[in-house]
Amino acid sequence: MDTADVRVLINALMQEQLSEDQVALLQGFLANLEQPGQCLRQIGEAAGRPPCPHCGCPRPHRCGQASGLQRYRCVICRRSFNALTGTPLARLRLRDKWLHYLQCVIESLSVRSAAKRVAVAKSTSFRWRHRFIAAILRTPRPQLSGIVEADETYHLESQKGSRQLNRPPRKRGGKATRHGISSELDCILVARDRNRQTCDFVTGRGPVSAGQLMKHLKPVLAPDVLLVTDAAKAYQAFAKQAGITHEAINVRAGIRARGALHIQGVNGWHSRFKTWLRRFNGVASRYLANYTGWQRVLDAAELTAPRQWLRNAVAPA
């Protein structure tokens, strides 16, 4: 493209002669022109001088480059590695498209839509989605303090994508064969404090138990929290066993709040999650934890740009 062609393009932009699709195509093209160098630079800056992923030695030394990334060699085990070794992003190709794809993750595009926009195969789009989400979820869970609301919601068990089902197939997603909470439902436990710090857990099938609460919820609670839940007996047993101050709201009796005590914050998160999840037309149970974590990151609105996602994905855990 010579200078005259560039001037014609600029004039067309200034006169708004391009359609929305043409503008989007041009934006993607311009972004891809800069992304190869940007992606590698972001990876290097976020990882710094990483410790050896094989033995944990904090003193590796530089040992050349490969595919644009700095390589290191451990002085103890003598094995070489780069900033992505040992992370979910290891061995992924087409790094010049990562930032463009991360914008699709931020926009919550479907696998097919993201594959079409970035020009990769659908299988690659699916693999990248879950690798990037898994990389983001390596960060430690926040510590919840003050008044902490906790409640669970349920999602129908799904074996979407499985080649061998252990039950008869459902049509169009189907429904549970029994009313109420049963082993056909995946339990999603969510805890949220008044600072909007959120932790989510997929605890298994059926109603949550005191043992599951002790395993998942106890490690993220500060010792002096006030736990507010519904009147389920599992929470009462957990609070007594963990030595945590607990207040129950009898939601079934129509009580929504007692002064500052309520669980509307966590129930609002449930509602936003279920509304957001509908765009994917069902998700497999084995990937459900990735989707709850994905929504948690989006809902927090702390990572709003592809560069931020990439830096958090490759930063040492």
C-alpha positions as CSV (number, residue, x, y, z in Angstrom):
1,M,0.0,0.0,0.0
2,D,1.6,3.3,-1.1
3,T,1.0,6.8,0.2
4,A,-1.9,7.6,-2.1
5,D,-3.7,4.5,-1.0
6,V,-3.2,5.4,2.6
7,R,-4.6,8.9,1.9
8,V,-7.7,7.4,0.2
9,L,-8.3,5.1,3.3
10,I,-7.9,8.1,5.7
11,N,-10.3,10.2,3.7
12,A,-12.9,7.3,3.7
13,L,-12.5,7.0,7.5
14,M,-12.9,10.8,8.0
15,Q,-16.0,10.9,5.8
16,E,-17.5,7.8,7.5
17,Q,-17.8,5.9,4.3
18,L,-16.8,2.5,5.8
19,S,-19.4,0.2,7.2
20,E,-19.2,-1.1,10.8
21,D,-18.0,-4.5,9.6
22,Q,-15.2,-2.8,7.5
23,V,-14.2,-0.7,10.5
24,A,-14.0,-3.8,12.7
25,L,-12.0,-5.6,10.1
26,L,-9.6,-2.7,9.9
27,Q,-9.2,-2.5,13.6
28,G,-8.4,-6.2,13.8
29,F,-5.8,-5.9,11.0
30,L,-4.1,-2.9,12.7
31,A,-4.1,-4.7,16.1
32,N,-2.5,-7.8,14.6
33,L,0.3,-5.7,13.0
34,E,1.6,-4.8,16.5
35,Q,0.7,-7.8,18.5
36,P,3.6,-10.2,17.9
37,G,6.1,-7.9,19.6
38,Q,3.6,-6.8,22.2
39,C,2.7,-10.3,23.2
40,L,6.3,-11.4,23.7
41,R,7.2,-8.2,25.5
42,Q,4.3,-8.6,27.9
43,I,5.2,-12.2,28.6
44,G,8.8,-11.2,29.4
45,E,7.9,-8.3,31.6
46,A,5.2,-10.2,33.6
47,A,7.4,-13.3,34.2
48,G,10.6,-11.4,35.1
49,R,13.3,-14.0,35.9
50,P,11.1,-17.0,36.8
51,P,12.3,-19.7,39.3
52,C,12.9,-23.1,37.8
53,P,9.6,-24.9,37.3
54,H,11.3,-28.3,37.8
55,C,13.1,-27.9,41.1
56,G,12.1,-24.4,42.3
57,C,15.6,-23.0,42.2
58,P,15.4,-19.1,42.3
59,R,18.7,-18.6,40.5
60,P,18.5,-19.6,36.8
61,H,20.8,-18.0,34.3
62,R,20.0,-16.9,30.7
63,C,20.6,-19.5,28.0
64,G,19.7,-18.0,24.6
65,Q,16.3,-17.5,23.0
66,A,13.8,-19.7,21.2
67,S,10.7,-18.5,19.3
68,G,11.2,-15.0,20.6
69,L,11.2,-15.9,24.3
70,Q,14.2,-15.8,26.7
71,R,15.3,-19.3,27.8
72,Y,16.9,-20.1,31.1
73,R,18.9,-22.9,32.5
74,C,18.7,-24.0,36.1
75,V,22.1,-24.1,37.9
76,I,21.0,-27.0,40.1
77,C,19.0,-29.5,37.9
78,R,20.5,-28.1,34.6
79,R,17.2,-28.2,32.8
80,S,16.2,-25.4,30.5
81,F,12.9,-23.6,30.4
82,N,11.2,-20.3,29.4
83,A,8.6,-18.0,31.0
84,L,5.7,-20.3,29.9
85,T,7.1,-23.6,31.0
86,G,4.9,-25.2,33.7
87,T,2.0,-22.9,33.0
88,P,-1.3,-23.7,31.2
89,L,0.0,-21.6,28.2
90,A,3.1,-23.8,27.6
91,R,3.4,-25.2,24.1
92,L,0.5,-23.1,22.7
93,R,1.3,-21.7,19.2
94,L,0.3,-18.6,17.2
95,R,1.3,-16.2,19.9
96,D,0.8,-13.2,17.6
97,K,-3.0,-13.9,17.9
98,W,-3.1,-14.3,21.7
99,L,-4.0,-10.7,22.5
100,H,-6.6,-10.6,19.8
101,Y,-8.1,-13.8,21.2
102,L,-8.1,-12.4,24.8
103,Q,-10.3,-9.6,23.6
104,C,-12.8,-12.3,22.6
105,V,-12.6,-13.8,26.1
106,I,-13.3,-10.4,27.6
107,E,-16.3,-10.0,25.3
108,S,-17.5,-13.6,26.2
109,L,-17.7,-14.6,22.6
110,S,-18.7,-18.2,21.7
111,V,-16.0,-20.7,20.5
112,R,-17.1,-20.4,16.9
113,S,-17.4,-16.6,16.9
114,A,-13.9,-16.2,18.5
115,A,-12.4,-18.7,16.0
116,K,-13.9,-16.8,13.1
117,R,-12.7,-13.4,14.4
118,V,-9.1,-14.6,15.1
119,A,-8.9,-16.9,12.1
120,V,-8.1,-20.1,14.0
121,A,-9.7,-23.6,14.1
122,K,-12.7,-24.2,16.4
123,S,-10.6,-26.8,18.3
124,T,-7.9,-24.2,18.8
125,S,-10.4,-21.6,20.0
126,F,-11.8,-24.1,22.6
127,R,-8.3,-25.1,23.8
128,W,-7.2,-21.4,24.1
129,R,-10.3,-20.5,26.1
130,H,-9.8,-23.0,28.8
131,R,-6.0,-22.6,28.9
132,F,-6.2,-18.8,29.4
133,I,-8.9,-19.2,32.0
134,A,-6.9,-21.9,33.8
135,A,-3.9,-19.6,33.8
136,I,-5.8,-16.7,35.2
137,L,-7.3,-18.9,38.0
138,R,-3.9,-19.9,39.3
139,T,-3.8,-16.7,41.4
140,P,-4.6,-17.3,45.1
141,R,-8.1,-16.8,46.2
142,P,-8.8,-13.6,48.2
143,Q,-9.3,-13.6,51.9
144,L,-12.9,-12.7,52.8
145,S,-13.4,-10.5,55.8
146,G,-16.1,-8.6,57.7
147,I,-19.7,-9.7,56.8
148,V,-19.5,-12.6,54.4
149,E,-22.5,-13.9,52.5
150,A,-22.5,-17.5,51.4
151,D,-25.1,-19.4,49.4
152,E,-25.2,-22.1,46.7
153,T,-26.9,-22.4,43.4
154,Y,-27.3,-25.5,41.2
155,H,-26.6,-26.3,37.6
156,L,-27.9,-29.4,35.8
157,E,-25.2,-32.0,35.4
158,S,-23.9,-32.1,31.8
159,Q,-21.7,-34.5,29.8
160,K,-21.6,-32.2,26.8
161,G,-18.8,-33.3,24.5
162,S,-18.3,-36.7,26.1
163,R,-18.1,-39.7,23.8
164,Q,-19.4,-42.1,26.4
165,L,-22.4,-41.2,28.5
166,N,-23.2,-43.0,31.7
167,R,-26.9,-42.2,31.4
168,P,-29.5,-41.9,28.6
169,P,-28.9,-38.7,26.5
170,R,-31.1,-35.7,27.0
171,K,-32.8,-33.7,24.3
172,R,-32.1,-30.0,24.1
173,G,-30.5,-29.9,27.5
174,G,-33.3,-31.7,29.2
175,K,-34.5,-31.5,32.8
176,A,-33.7,-33.4,36.0
177,T,-35.9,-36.4,36.6
178,R,-36.6,-35.4,40.2
179,H,-37.8,-32.2,41.7
180,G,-35.6,-30.3,44.2
181,I,-31.9,-30.7,44.9
182,S,-30.6,-34.1,43.8
183,S,-27.4,-35.8,42.6
184,E,-28.3,-34.7,39.1
185,L,-27.3,-31.2,39.9
186,D,-23.9,-29.6,40.3
187,C,-23.5,-27.4,43.4
188,I,-21.9,-24.0,42.9
189,L,-20.9,-22.5,46.3
190,V,-20.3,-18.7,46.2
191,A,-19.1,-16.6,49.1
192,R,-18.8,-12.8,48.9
193,D,-18.0,-10.1,51.4
194,R,-19.2,-6.5,51.5
195,N,-16.0,-5.3,49.7
196,R,-17.2,-7.4,46.7
197,Q,-14.4,-9.9,47.1
198,T,-15.8,-13.2,45.7
199,C,-14.8,-16.8,45.9
200,D,-16.6,-19.6,44.0
201,F,-16.3,-23.4,44.3
202,V,-17.9,-26.3,42.5
203,T,-18.3,-28.7,45.4
204,G,-19.8,-31.7,43.6
205,R,-23.2,-33.2,43.0
206,G,-26.2,-32.7,45.3
207,P,-26.7,-30.4,48.3
208,V,-23.6,-28.9,50.0
209,S,-22.4,-30.6,53.2
210,A,-20.6,-29.3,56.3
211,G,-17.6,-31.3,55.2
212,Q,-17.5,-29.6,51.8
213,L,-17.9,-26.2,53.5
214,M,-15.0,-27.0,55.7
215,K,-12.8,-28.0,52.8
216,H,-13.7,-25.1,50.4
217,L,-15.0,-22.2,52.5
218,K,-13.0,-22.3,55.7
219,P,-9.5,-21.5,54.1
220,V,-10.8,-18.2,52.6
221,L,-12.5,-16.9,55.7
222,A,-10.8,-14.6,58.1
223,P,-11.1,-15.8,61.8
224,D,-13.3,-12.9,62.8
225,V,-15.8,-12.9,60.0
226,L,-19.6,-12.8,60.4
227,L,-21.0,-15.5,58.1
228,V,-24.5,-14.8,56.8
229,T,-26.3,-17.7,55.1
230,D,-29.8,-19.1,54.7
231,A,-31.2,-21.5,57.3
232,A,-29.6,-24.7,55.8
233,K,-28.4,-27.0,58.5
234,A,-25.0,-27.6,56.7
235,Y,-24.0,-24.0,57.4
236,Q,-24.9,-24.2,61.0
237,A,-22.9,-27.3,61.5
238,F,-20.0,-25.8,59.6
239,A,-20.0,-22.6,61.6
240,K,-20.1,-24.5,64.9
241,Q,-17.2,-26.8,63.8
242,A,-15.1,-24.0,62.5
243,G,-15.7,-21.6,65.4
244,I,-17.1,-18.9,63.2
245,T,-19.9,-16.4,64.1
246,H,-22.9,-17.3,62.1
247,E,-26.3,-15.7,61.4
248,A,-29.0,-17.4,59.4
249,I,-31.7,-15.7,57.3
250,N,-34.9,-17.8,57.0
251,V,-35.4,-17.1,53.3
252,R,-38.1,-19.8,53.0
253,A,-40.2,-17.9,55.5
254,G,-40.1,-14.9,53.3
255,I,-37.5,-13.0,55.3
256,R,-35.1,-11.2,53.0
257,A,-33.1,-9.1,55.4
258,R,-32.6,-8.3,59.1
259,G,-31.0,-4.9,59.1
260,A,-27.6,-5.2,57.5
261,L,-27.8,-9.0,57.4
262,H,-28.9,-10.5,54.1
263,I,-27.6,-12.6,51.3
264,Q,-28.8,-10.5,48.4
265,G,-25.2,-9.7,47.2
266,V,-24.4,-13.3,46.6
267,N,-27.8,-14.1,45.1
268,G,-27.3,-11.2,42.7
269,W,-24.0,-12.8,41.7
270,H,-25.9,-16.1,41.0
271,S,-28.4,-14.2,38.8
272,R,-25.7,-12.5,36.8
273,F,-23.8,-15.8,36.4
274,K,-26.8,-17.7,35.1
275,T,-27.8,-14.9,32.7
276,W,-24.2,-14.8,31.3
277,L,-24.0,-18.6,31.0
278,R,-27.0,-18.9,28.7
279,R,-25.0,-17.5,25.7
280,F,-23.0,-20.7,25.6
281,N,-26.0,-23.0,25.2
282,G,-24.9,-25.4,28.0
283,V,-21.5,-26.2,29.4
284,A,-20.0,-29.5,30.5
285,S,-19.8,-30.2,34.2
286,R,-16.1,-30.9,33.9
287,Y,-15.5,-27.3,32.8
288,L,-18.0,-25.7,35.1
289,A,-15.3,-24.4,37.5
290,N,-13.6,-22.6,34.6
291,Y,-16.8,-20.8,33.7
292,T,-17.5,-19.7,37.3
293,G,-14.0,-18.4,37.6
294,W,-14.3,-16.7,34.2
295,Q,-17.5,-14.9,35.3
296,R,-15.9,-13.9,38.6
297,V,-13.0,-12.2,36.8
298,L,-15.4,-10.4,34.5
299,D,-17.7,-9.4,37.3
300,A,-14.8,-7.9,39.3
301,A,-14.0,-5.7,36.3
302,E,-10.3,-5.5,37.4
303,L,-8.9,-7.0,34.2
304,T,-10.4,-5.0,31.3
305,A,-7.7,-5.2,28.6
306,P,-6.1,-8.1,26.8
307,R,-2.6,-7.0,28.1
308,Q,-3.8,-7.3,31.7
309,W,-5.2,-10.8,31.1
310,L,-1.9,-11.9,29.5
311,R,0.3,-10.4,32.2
312,N,-1.8,-12.1,35.0
313,A,-1.8,-15.4,33.0
314,V,2.0,-15.7,32.8
315,A,2.9,-14.1,36.2
316,P,4.5,-16.5,38.6
317,A,1.8,-18.1,40.7
